[in-house]
Amino acid sequence: MPLHLGLQLMEKSGGLKLTRENYIRASNKSSFGTREIYPESYIKLHTKDCLENFDLNMEYYHLLSKQEFNEELTRFLDKTKVFNEFIDLSLLKGSPGYYVMVLDEYSQVYIGISGDITRRIRVHWSAQKQFDRLIFGGIDDSILSIDSFRAYDTTRIFAYVTNDFQSFENEYINYFDPEYMLNRTVGGTLSGLTEAILHRKTRKLR
């Protein structure tokens, strides 16, 4: 099994990096608990829309300055003063706190919280974002989900180990320039999809 950031990885269908080919796993079943079965016409149209949104996001990442991204990350670390880099995620097994996933190729970060940082990052890496949740907003403004990216897309991890991991997530997210953030909602505990939609984050992709 391949090793990445100190963890052994299970092989994943389509590989361990995000590509246009492995981005979508189409399904005709609703993921929203409604038991709805989508018609073939929806699957075709939604696939087209998702790929268009994917391409727009990739073009957006390509235009970002990697130097400015690294300067922004350095400012964040200097301002918070509590995050340390971990090159071996096994050291965080069972540890609660905040984590920052850095995707250098795309000049993006994702900030999250968990009672077990290592396990949560593994979940991100192994996930396949549900077909009907790939677009969160519109084609022109939906941010790609962190759960669409794969293990090798994460190149660095920073973490702040603490039992108080509910208070400052949104504050840390707001410390970062939004153009470099993959978070699609505000930080903190949300009560459900409705609240997530109310606090949805988008970006202009055209």
N, C-alpha and C positions, 0 to 999 in steps of 0.2 A: 504493500500500500504506500502511496506517495506521502511524503512528510511536508507540512507547511506550517510555519510559525510554531514549531514544536509539537504539532498534532498530526497523528496519522489520519489520513482522509480515506473515506470510501469513494470508489470511483462513481461518477455520476453520468447518467445518459447524456450524451452531447458534450462531455468534457468538463473541465474544472475552471473554464473561463467563459464569460458571457459572449455569445455570438448572435448574429441575426437569426441563425438557423435553430439555435436552441432556446431562444427567448420565449417562444409561445408553445404551450401544450394545450391545444384546443379541447374544449369540453362542452357538451350540450346541456350540462347540469348546472343549475344556479348554485353559487357558493353562499348565497344570502339566506339560506334556510327556508326558502319559499317552495321548494320542490318543483320549481319551474323547469321545464325542458325547453331549451332554446331551439328554434327552427334552423334549418340549414342556411337560410338567407341571413340570419343574424350572425352565425358563425363566420360566414364568408365576409360580411361587411365589417364585423368587429376585428377579424384577422387583418384586413386591409388597414383599418384605422390604427390598430396597435403597431403595425410595422411602420406606418407613416410617423407615428409618435416616436417610435424607437429611432428612426433615422434622424428626426429633428433633434432629439436629445444627443445623439452621437455627434451631429454637426455642432451643437452647442458646446459640448465638451472640447471638441477640437479647437475652438476659437479661444478657449481660456488660456491664460498665461500660467505655465507651471511655476515660474519664478514668483509671480504674485500669489499663487496658491500657497506655496511654501512659506512666503512671508506672512500670509494670513494665518497659517497653522502655527507659526512661531509666535505671532502676537497672541493667539488664543492660549497657547501653553504658558506664555509669560504672564498673561493676565490672570489665569485661573490658579496657577502655581501649585496645583494638586495632582496633575496627571503625569504619570511616568510611562515610558515606552516599555513594552514587553515583547521580546522576540521569541519567547517560549510561553505559549498560552496555557500549557499544562500547569504553570505556576499560579494561574488564576482559578483553577478548578475549585468549585465550591465557594469562591469569594464573591461577596455582593458589592455592588457599586455602579459606577458610571464607566462607559467605554466609548472610545472613539475609533471607528473603523476608517482607515485612510485608503482611498483608491487612487493611487498616484497617476495611473494612466489616464484617468478621467478628471483629475483635479477636483475630486469630491470627497466629502467625509459624511459619515453617519454617526450621530450621537444617540446612545441608548442607555437603558438602565436594566439591571437584572439582579436577582438574588444569587445567581451563579453565572458569572460573566462568560466563562469558557463554554458552558452548555448553551447559552443564548447565542453566542457567535456561531457555534456549530449549527444551530437551528437556521440561522440566516444562510449559512453556506449550503445547507442541504435542501432548503426550501425551493419550491417552484411556484411562483406567484400564480394565484388562481386566474384563469382565463378572463373571467368577467370583472376582475379587479385590476387588470394591467393598467387601464386608463383611470386615473383618479382626478377628474376634472375634464378638460377638453383635449382634443388632439394637439392643439397648439400650445398647451400650457401644463400638461401633466408631467410630473417628475417621475422618472423610472424608480421603481421600488427597490430598496436595498435587497429584498428577497429575490429579485431577478438576477442580481449579480452572483458570482460564484467564488469559491474559495481563493483561487489564484488572483482574482481581481482585488482582494484585500492585500495590500503590501506592507502596511504598518498598523499596529494597534497601540493605543494609549489607554490607560485605565486609572481610575481613582477608586481605590478599594475603601468602602465605607458602608456602615449599616444604615446611614441616612441617605438612601438613594431614591427618595421620592421628591425632595424639596427643590432641587436646583436644575433638573433636566432642561426645562424650558429656558431658564436663565443661560445655561451653557449654550443651548442652540442659538439663542439670540446674540451671543457674543460673536458668532461666526457670520461672515458675510453670506447672505442667502444664496448668492450665485454658486457657492461651493458646497451647498448642503443638499443631501439626499432625503432628509426627513420630510415626509409628506404631510405631517400634522404638527401641532404644537406638542411640546413635551408634557409629561405628567400622565396620570391615569385618566383615560377617557371612558365614559360610560357605555359607549357603543358606536355604531356606524353613524348615527345621526349627529352626534357630537363631533366625531372625526370629520364629517363633511363640513360642519359649521366652522371648524378650525383648520380647514384644508389649506395647505401651502401650494402655490403654483409658481411657474416662471414663464416669461415670454420667450418662446422658442423660435419665433419667426422674426 
